Amino acid sequence: MMRVGVFVGCLVVVGALAHFGLIPAGIGDSNPLWVVLLALVISAPLSFVLLRKQRAAMSEQIVNGVEGAKGRLAANRSQEDGVA
């Protein structure tokens, strides 16, 4: 959701800049597509930098979840081996 917020913020800024003529508005009828593509290109590196902490925290949660699942799977396997 935060990445969508960064994109929407960039879309608003690029749209305002195009509206006031500070950046080219596109060729012919391509203005909406131009604004969306430019906002997408700008928001990608911004979200990579701005959301680094959230990405690291999410990665840590995923790693912990996978390690827990592996531990439960190993425990289940050892129980099955003990029965036979």
Wavefront OBJ file of the C-alpha trace (Angstrom):
o trace
v 0.000 0.000 0.000
v 2.893 2.332 0.687
v 4.230 1.857 -2.829
v 0.815 2.749 -4.228
v 0.916 5.877 -2.078
v 4.320 6.834 -3.485
v 2.981 6.271 -7.015
v -0.149 8.350 -6.386
v 1.996 11.151 -4.941
v 4.228 11.099 -8.008
v 1.161 11.003 -10.248
v -0.250 14.110 -8.585
v 3.064 15.967 -8.845
v 3.662 15.005 -12.483
v 0.063 15.838 -13.365
v 0.400 19.269 -11.778
v 3.702 19.900 -13.555
v 2.153 18.902 -16.892
v -0.927 21.021 -16.204
v 1.156 24.142 -15.537
v 3.415 23.474 -18.527
v 6.621 22.858 -16.604
v 7.076 19.495 -18.335
v 5.865 18.480 -21.805
v 2.265 17.330 -21.756
v 2.877 14.640 -24.382
v 2.190 14.393 -28.091
v -1.364 14.866 -29.273
v -3.861 12.968 -27.122
v -1.219 11.025 -25.160
v -1.262 13.304 -22.110
v -2.847 10.864 -19.590
v -0.622 7.994 -20.703
v 2.477 10.220 -20.621
v 1.694 11.415 -17.102
v 1.074 7.872 -15.803
v 4.245 6.469 -17.386
v 6.386 9.335 -16.124
v 4.945 8.948 -12.620
v 5.668 5.213 -12.760
v 9.275 5.804 -13.821
v 9.791 8.366 -11.056
v 8.032 6.379 -8.320
v 10.001 3.148 -8.874
v 13.408 4.428 -7.661
v 11.764 6.603 -5.013
v 9.925 3.652 -3.500
v 13.108 1.567 -3.652
v 14.903 4.167 -1.523
v 12.055 5.379 0.693
v 10.631 1.955 1.545
v 13.956 0.231 2.279
v 13.236 -0.178 6.023
v 9.780 -1.631 5.435
v 11.166 -4.041 2.833
v 13.880 -5.216 5.248
v 11.329 -5.731 8.035
v 9.033 -7.706 5.742
v 11.957 -9.825 4.566
v 12.856 -10.601 8.175
v 9.280 -11.680 8.903
v 9.265 -13.949 5.866
v 12.598 -15.509 6.828
v 11.354 -16.136 10.371
v 8.161 -17.709 9.032
v 10.063 -19.984 6.661
v 12.468 -21.049 9.416
v 9.531 -21.838 11.695
v 7.847 -23.891 8.971
v 11.076 -25.783 8.336
v 11.391 -26.502 12.057
v 7.812 -27.817 12.266
v 8.375 -29.930 9.159
v 11.571 -31.409 10.611
v 9.757 -32.147 13.883
v 6.960 -33.897 12.006
v 9.446 -35.937 10.022
v 11.257 -37.050 13.161
v 7.958 -38.149 14.715
v 7.075 -40.173 11.628
v 10.523 -41.810 11.589
v 10.187 -42.770 15.264
v 6.867 -44.585 14.698
v 8.125 -46.910 11.978
l 1 2 3 4 5 6 7 8 9 10 11 12 13 14 15 16 17 18 19 20 21 22 23 24 25 26 27 28 29 30 31 32 33 34 35 36 37 38 39 40 41 42 43 44 45 46 47 48 49 50 51 52 53 54 55 56 57 58 59 60 61 62 63 64 65 66 67 68 69 70 71 72 73 74 75 76 77 78 79 80 81 82 83 84
